[in-house]
Amino acid sequence: MTIRIFASLLLLVCTQTLFAQKNYSTTSAQVRFIAQDDSDIDAVNKAAVCRLQSNGDLSFIMLIKDFKFEMADMQKHFNEEYMETDKFPRAFFNGKITNFSTVNFSKDGKYPINVSGVMQVHGVNKTMETTGIIEIKGGVPKASAQFVVRLKDFKIGGILIKFVADEMNIDIVAAF
């Protein structure tokens, strides 16, 4: 009888632990870039897919054509000449929040995070590290980060790179 009670309690504790671990996802994460030297080069993608797993794994995927510019000509040049979206339609990030254990999902607040992983843009993989914030409100996370990307690192631009800035400020917000 004691073994059955112990086994039942153990099963209950394990089940609660499993249910406490939650994965989060969104299909409307926002990724924005602005050229450091030319604020006219500014676009937003509001359809990025992001997944945050209970072990701290973090992933993003987005269609490059989902970036929207104010000027239609700029969007056309971006897709056809710079990003070659017919050949490289998506961008990816797969990584991990390395200090994930410091985020308390049961307590509202802002938690600094460190993220490392591999970003693929224009068919080129590059290891990236950045910092960000996870804000918890009512047990629901919202992640944000800012970092700089060099276009040359992803073989973007060729001859046309002389006409645009090489460095882009990237802002990401994923509300789950």
C-alpha positions in Angstrom: 0.0 0.0 0.0 2.8 2.4 0.9 4.5 1.7 -2.5 1.3 2.6 -4.3 0.9 5.8 -2.5 4.6 6.7 -3.1 4.3 5.8 -6.8 1.1 7.9 -7.1 2.7 10.9 -5.5 5.8 10.5 -7.7 3.6 10.2 -10.8 1.7 13.4 -9.7 4.9 15.4 -9.2 6.4 14.2 -12.5 3.1 15.0 -14.3 3.0 18.5 -12.8 6.6 19.1 -13.8 5.8 18.1 -17.4 2.8 20.4 -17.6 4.8 23.3 -16.1 7.2 23.2 -19.0 5.6 25.1 -21.9 6.7 25.9 -25.4 5.7 29.2 -26.9 5.3 30.2 -30.5 4.1 33.1 -32.7 3.6 33.6 -36.4 3.7 37.4 -36.0 7.1 38.2 -34.7 8.4 41.5 -36.0 11.9 42.0 -37.5 12.9 45.4 -38.6 16.1 46.6 -40.2 17.4 50.1 -40.7 20.6 51.0 -42.5 23.1 52.7 -40.2 24.1 55.2 -42.8 20.8 55.7 -44.6 17.5 55.8 -42.7 15.6 55.6 -46.0 16.6 51.9 -46.0 14.0 50.8 -43.5 11.8 47.7 -43.7 9.6 45.6 -41.4 8.6 42.0 -41.5 5.6 41.3 -39.3 5.2 37.6 -40.2 8.2 35.9 -38.8 7.6 32.6 -37.1 9.3 32.2 -33.7 9.4 29.3 -31.3 10.7 29.4 -27.7 11.0 25.9 -26.2 11.0 25.0 -22.5 14.7 24.2 -22.7 15.7 27.6 -23.9 16.0 26.7 -27.6 15.0 29.7 -29.8 14.2 29.6 -33.5 13.1 32.1 -36.1 12.1 31.6 -39.8 10.8 34.3 -42.1 10.2 34.9 -45.8 12.4 37.7 -47.1 9.6 38.9 -49.4 7.5 39.7 -46.3 9.7 42.7 -45.6 7.7 45.8 -46.4 9.2 49.2 -47.5 7.5 52.5 -47.9 8.7 52.8 -51.5 7.7 50.0 -53.9 10.8 50.5 -56.0 13.1 50.0 -53.0 11.2 46.7 -52.1 11.7 45.5 -55.7 15.4 46.2 -55.7 15.8 44.6 -52.3 14.1 41.4 -53.4 15.6 41.1 -56.9 19.0 42.6 -56.7 20.2 42.4 -53.1 18.5 39.5 -51.5 17.8 37.4 -54.6 14.6 36.1 -52.9 13.8 33.7 -55.8 17.1 31.9 -55.0 17.1 32.5 -51.2 13.5 32.9 -50.1 14.0 32.5 -46.3 16.1 33.5 -43.4 16.6 31.3 -40.3 17.9 31.6 -36.8 18.4 28.5 -34.6 20.0 29.1 -31.2 19.7 28.9 -27.5 19.2 31.3 -24.6 22.3 30.5 -22.7 21.0 31.8 -19.3 17.5 30.6 -19.7 17.3 29.4 -16.1 17.4 33.0 -14.9 14.0 33.7 -16.5 11.1 33.2 -14.0 8.0 32.6 -16.0 5.8 32.7 -12.9 6.9 36.2 -11.9 6.2 39.3 -13.9 9.3 41.3 -14.8 12.1 41.9 -17.4 14.9 39.4 -17.6 18.1 40.0 -19.5 19.1 37.1 -21.8 22.1 36.0 -23.7 21.4 34.3 -27.1 23.8 32.4 -29.3 23.2 30.4 -32.4 23.4 30.3 -36.2 21.7 32.7 -38.5 21.2 31.9 -42.2 20.6 34.7 -44.6 21.2 34.7 -48.4 22.3 31.1 -48.1 25.2 31.9 -45.7 25.4 30.5 -42.1 26.9 32.7 -39.5 27.4 32.2 -35.8 25.8 35.0 -33.8 25.7 36.1 -30.2 23.6 38.9 -28.8 21.7 40.0 -25.7 18.1 40.7 -25.3 15.2 40.9 -22.9 12.3 38.6 -22.0 9.5 40.4 -20.4 7.0 38.2 -18.5 3.4 39.5 -18.0 0.9 37.1 -16.6 3.1 34.1 -17.4 3.3 35.1 -21.1 6.8 36.0 -22.5 7.7 38.8 -24.9 11.2 38.6 -26.3 13.2 41.5 -27.8 16.7 42.0 -29.1 18.8 44.5 -31.1 22.0 43.8 -32.9 24.0 44.8 -36.0 24.4 42.7 -39.2 27.0 43.4 -41.9 25.7 42.6 -45.3 29.2 41.5 -46.5 29.2 38.8 -43.9 26.2 37.2 -45.8 27.5 37.9 -49.3 24.7 40.5 -49.9 25.2 43.2 -52.4 28.0 42.6 -54.8 28.6 45.7 -56.9 25.4 47.4 -55.7 26.7 47.4 -52.1 28.6 50.6 -52.9 25.2 52.4 -53.1 23.9 51.3 -49.7 25.2 50.9 -46.2 26.9 47.7 -45.3 25.7 47.6 -41.7 22.0 47.2 -40.7 20.5 47.7 -37.2 18.2 44.8 -36.5 15.3 45.1 -34.0 13.3 41.9 -33.1 10.1 41.6 -31.0 8.3 38.3 -30.5 5.2 38.5 -28.4 4.0 35.0 -27.7 
